[in-house]
């Protein structure tokens, strides 16, 4: 039987703001939910967000065609501010992406061409629009009426800069000593930092100044590794305009065992459904550690804090319900309610050992000719992507962790043929929770 989700679980994520919610300071909402790491001036930021509707920006470098779960933290923070009436400016770093951000990196990124960056930028906007609202009508994923977000690409202004003029007009405002003491630069100096990357902080500071001048942007959000870049931007605005701008950094989210958020044994958890299916995305959240569940409900859903507090009280086996709510709500925000329900039904069917087909389980299609003479169990687990090598498949099956149509395998060399398929499909399982469907073509 399907567990309670969405409208059925009693916790509504898509609700309009009440009068009391409007009174609550936007900064307090961010802090209460765990989005605040450092601020350039907490008292003034809190005052600013309570007195007026603020234009703020957060940036993403288009180094890949998809963002990953780690990027969600900043996007969710932006969505909460938008839901309080503040205006998000989403910056895609088409210009800075040509340089590469050394922050948090132990080696230089590969240099990308403009065509790749432009293509990635379009893909990122599609993903970001699932969380932050770009429509003129307003209404974010959390259900609040809000200011329309805008997307900007810093290539539009950075690519036009004249290098000599830039050095003359802006270089004088940066101290090399201070740049060298920046944490991101200090880390990379030990292994080698190119002059190209050394310029990154100047360009990001220029971004903040440009948006301050052209979009009345007074606040920047960024990851904790962006602290030096944000401070540089705040200081550049102060020096050039003799006015104040502000910054908030968001903590690097790690799991209770110290691992970086969004990393699994299979690699990154992507926001693009083609790279991480809605079912796999749902499973990522359902597999959250007990100790992380309440914190992730605050960060990655729009559920009110009071309702999360109720879920936080669940103990023992009951905490599974809180994880189901987390998985459903997080999947609904990114992939929509229909896909979230399909993923929940698939999960319930598989883990409840219900004997029925489930469409949301990740599948691969194989030509039936491949099975004419049979494929060994170990090879098919590699083919399905459930393990990385035949050796790993041998160990998995030998230790009793490999399943074919919910029957435990004991022979890695067992030949699997067309006879093992039901209606052209079979389901493999690795361990307790990793499934893959094989479909014959």
N, C-alpha and C positions, 0 to 999 in steps of 0.2 A: 504493500500500500504506500502511496506517495506521501512523504512527510509534508507537514504544513509549510507553505512558502508563500511569498508575495502577499496578496490580499488575505490569504487564509491564515497566516501566522500571527495576525493581530498587531503587527508593527508596520505602519505605513510610511514608506520612504517618500512618497510623492504627495506631500501635503503643503498647502499654502501657509505662509507665515502668519502667526497670530500677532496680536498687539504686543503681547509680552515678549515674543521672540524679536520683534522689531526694536524694542527698548534695549535688549541685550546688546552690549558693545560687540562689534564685529571682531575686534582683536581678542576679546575674551572668548569668543566662540572658537577661534583658531587655537588659542592656548589650551582651552578646556579639552579639545579633541586631540591635542598632541602635535600640532603643526609648527610650533615655535621652538627654534633652537637658540638663535641669537637675534638681537635687534640693534640697530644703530642708535635708537633713542626710544625706549619702550613707552615712557610717559607721553611723549609728543605723538607717537604713532597711535596710541590708544585715544588720545584726544582728537587727533585728525580723523580717525575712522568713525568717531562718534558724532562729530559736528557736521561732516559733509560727506557727499558721495565722491569717492576717490578714483582716479584713473591709476591703475597699477599695471606692471608688466612682469611677465615671466618668460624666459627664453629657452629654446630647444635647438641644439645643433642637428641638422638633418644628415647625420653620418650613416644612417641606415633607413630602410624603407618603412620601419616600424619602431615605435617606442616600446619599451618593456614595462613590466609592472613597477619597477623602481621609479619610473617617471610619473606614475599615478599620484604619488604623494603631493607633488607640486600642483598637478591638475585639480585634485580634489580640494586643495586649499584655495585655489583660484575660483573654483565653483562655489565654495561656501561664501567667499567674499562677493561674488557676483549675485548670489542669492540674497545678499543683504543690500543690494542695489549699487554696488561698486562696479566699475567698468574694467574688464580684463583686456589687456593688450597682449596678445600671444605673439611673441617674436620668434620667427624661424630664422636661424642664423645662416642664411645663404652666404653672407660675407665672411663672418667669423669662421664658418665651416671650412672655408678655403684656407684658413690659417691653422685651425686646430687648437682646442683648449687643453692646456697641460694639466689643469686642475684634476686631482685625483687619479692621474695616469702615471704609470711608471715607465712609459715609453711613448714615443711620438705616434700620433695617428697617421694612417696612410693619407696622402694628399688626394683629394677628390676633385674631379672636374665639375664645371658649372652645370653640365647637363644632368649628371648624377644627382647633384644637390637639388636642382629644380624639381626633378622627378620625385625625390624623397620628400621635399617640402609639401607637394600636393598630397602625397599619401599621409603625411603626418596630420595635415589639417582635417582630413576625413576622420581620423581616429580621435583627435582632440575634440571635434564637434560632437562626439558622443557624450562628452562630459561638460564642456564649456559651450554655452549657447551663442552661436553666431547669427541667429535669425533675428530679423527686425521685430518679430512678434514678442520676443522675450519668453522666458520660461525654461529654466535649466532642468537637468536630469533630476534635481531634487524637488522640482515642482514649484519653486518660487518665481515670482515675477521679478525680472532683473534687467540690468542694462546690457545692451547688445555688445558682445565681444567683437573685437576686430583682430585681424591677422596682418602682421607686417613682416617684411623680409628685409633684414639689415643690408642685404646686397644692394638694395635700392639707393642707399646713401653711402655705404662704405666703398662700393666699387667706383664711385665718382671722386673719391678723395684724391687730391694731389699730394704726393708724399712730402714734398718740400714744404708746402703750405701747412700740412698736418703737423709736421715736426715743429715748425715755427710757431703755429698758433696754439697747439695743444701740448707738444712735448715739454715745453717749459714748466708745465704744471705737475709733472710727475718726477718724483725723486727716485733715482736708480737704487739708492740705498734701501728705500722702502720697498721697492719692487723685489729686490734680492731677498728681503726678509719675509716676503709673502710665503706662506706655508707651501702652496702649490709649486712655487718656483724653487724653494729650498730643497724639496724632495727630488725634483727633477735634475737639479744641478749636480747631484751625486752621480747620476747616470748619463747626464748629457741633455742639455736643453738648447734647441736651435734658436737663433735670433728671431726666426719667424714666429715661433710660439711665445717668445718673450714679449712680443708686441700684443698678445691677446688681451691682456688686462687693459691696455690703453684703448683698444677697440671697443671692449665691452663698456668701459667708462664713457666712451664717446656715444655709444648707443643710448645710455641712460640720459646723457645731456641732450641728445637729439630728440628723444621722446619727451623729455621735459619741455623743450622749446616748441615742439610741433604738436604734441598731443596732451599737453598739460599733465604729464605723468609724473607723480611725486613719490611713488613707492615701487620698489622692486622686490620680487620674491625669488628665491633661489635655493639650491641645495647648500648644505653646510660647507661643501668644498668651494663654494662661490663667494665666501665671506670677503676675501681680499678684493675680488673684482667688484663686488657691490659697494664696498667702502670707497674704492677708487672712484666709482661713479658719483657717489654722494658728495665726495670732496670736489670733484670737477664741477658739479653743478654749483656748489657753494662758491668756488673760486671765480667762475665765469659769470654767474648770475647774481651772486650775493643773496641767494635764497636757499631754503632748506629742502632737501629731498631725503628719503628714508629707505631703509632696507630691512627685510626680515629673511633670515635663513631658516630652512626647514631641516629637521634632523635627518641624517642618514638612517634609514630604517633597516634594522637587523632583526633577525628572528631570535628567539630566546636562547638558542644554542650558539649565537654569535655570527651566524652566516648572513651574508648580504641578501637583502630582500629581493625576491624575484629570481634567484638562482636555484636551479635544481640539478639533479644528476644528468639531465638531458640538455641543460643549458638554460638560456633566458626564457622567461615566460613573456611572450609578445602580446601586444594589444591587437595586432592584425589577426583576424580569424583564419587567414590562410596559413599563418605560421604557428599559431596556437589555437586549436579549434575551441568553440564554446564549451564542449564537453571537457577537454583538457584544462581549460581555464577554470571551469567549475571545480574540477578535481583538485587543482592547485589550492583553492581556497578551502575546500572541505578537508584537506589534509593538514590544515593549520594546526600547529602545536597548541595544546590546551592553554598554555601560559600566554600565548599571543592572541587568543581569540577576541577578548574584550578590547584590546588595544587596536586590533585590525578592524573591528566593527566601528570604532570611533573614526579611524583614518579613512577607511575605504567604503563606507556606506553613508547614506544621508539619514539614517535612523536618528531620532532625537536621543540625546544623552540619557534622559530618564528611562527610555525603553531599553537602551543598552545596559543600563544599570540592572534592570530586571534579568536580562540574559546573563549578566556577569555573576549572578547569584546561583546559577545552575552548577551543580557539582556532579562528579562521577560520570556515569553513563549519560546523564541528562545533558552534559555539555555538548553532546553530538547535535542537539537541537540548535544551539547557538551557532555551531559551525555550518549547519544547513542554512540558517538565516544569512550568515556572512556570505556563503558561496552563492546563494540565490541572488541576494541584493547586489553583490559585486558584479556578477555575470549579467544581471538585468541592466545595470548602468551602462556597460560597455556593449553588450550584444542584443539587448532588448528582452522584454518579458517572454516572448515566444521561445527564443533560444534558451533562456534560463530555465523555463519549464521543461523543455525537451531534455536538457542536461540533467536536471533534477530527476526526471522520470527514468532516464538511462541509468543514473547512479543508483536509484532505488531498486530498479529491476536487477541490476548486476549484483549489487551488494546484498540484496535481499534474496538472492538466488531464485528469482522468479523466472520461470521458463518461458521467456518471450523475446522476440527480436527487439532491439533498441537501435533507433536510427542515429542517435547522437554519438555513439561510440566511434572514435577515430578509426577510419578504414583505409585499407589500401586495396587496389584492384590488381589481380594477377591473371595472366592468360592461362586458361585451363590446360593448355598444352604442357605447361610447366609441371603439372601434376600427373601427366600421363604415366610416367615411370616412378612417380612418387618423389617427395622431398623430405629429407630427414627433419626430425623435430627440431634439432639444434639449428639447422639452416633456416627454417621458417621463422624461428624467433628472431634471428638476425635480420631476415628479410622484412619482418614486421616492424623493426626498429625498437623492439622491446629490450634488446641487449646490443652491445657494440661488437661482440666477436663470438666466434664459435666456442672458444674456450669459456667465455662467460656463460654461454647458453648451456654448455655441458655441466658446469657447476650448478647453475640454476636448477636444471632438471634432476641432476643427481641428488641435490639436497631437498627435492620435493617441492620446489617453488614454481614449477611450470605446469600449466593446465591447458588442456584442449577441450573446448566445449564443456568446461567445468569439471572435467575428469583429470585427476592428477596423472602426470606423465612420469614414468620411471626409466625410460630408455631414450637417451639422446639420439640414438640412431634409428628410432622408429620411423618407418616410411609413412608419410601422410599423403593420401591420394584423394581423388574426387569423391570416393565413397565416404570420406570423413566430413563432407560438406552437406549441409541441409539447406535446400533451396538456394544453392550456390554460395552459401556463406558458412564460415566457421569463426569461432571466437577463441582467441588465445588470451591467457592471463599470466602475468609475471608477478609472483608474490600475492599480496592481498588486494592491491588496488590498481594495478596497471593492466589495462585491457587494450586489445587491438582486434579489429574485425578484418578478416580476409574475404574478399569477394572475387568470384570467378568472372572472367570476361569471356 
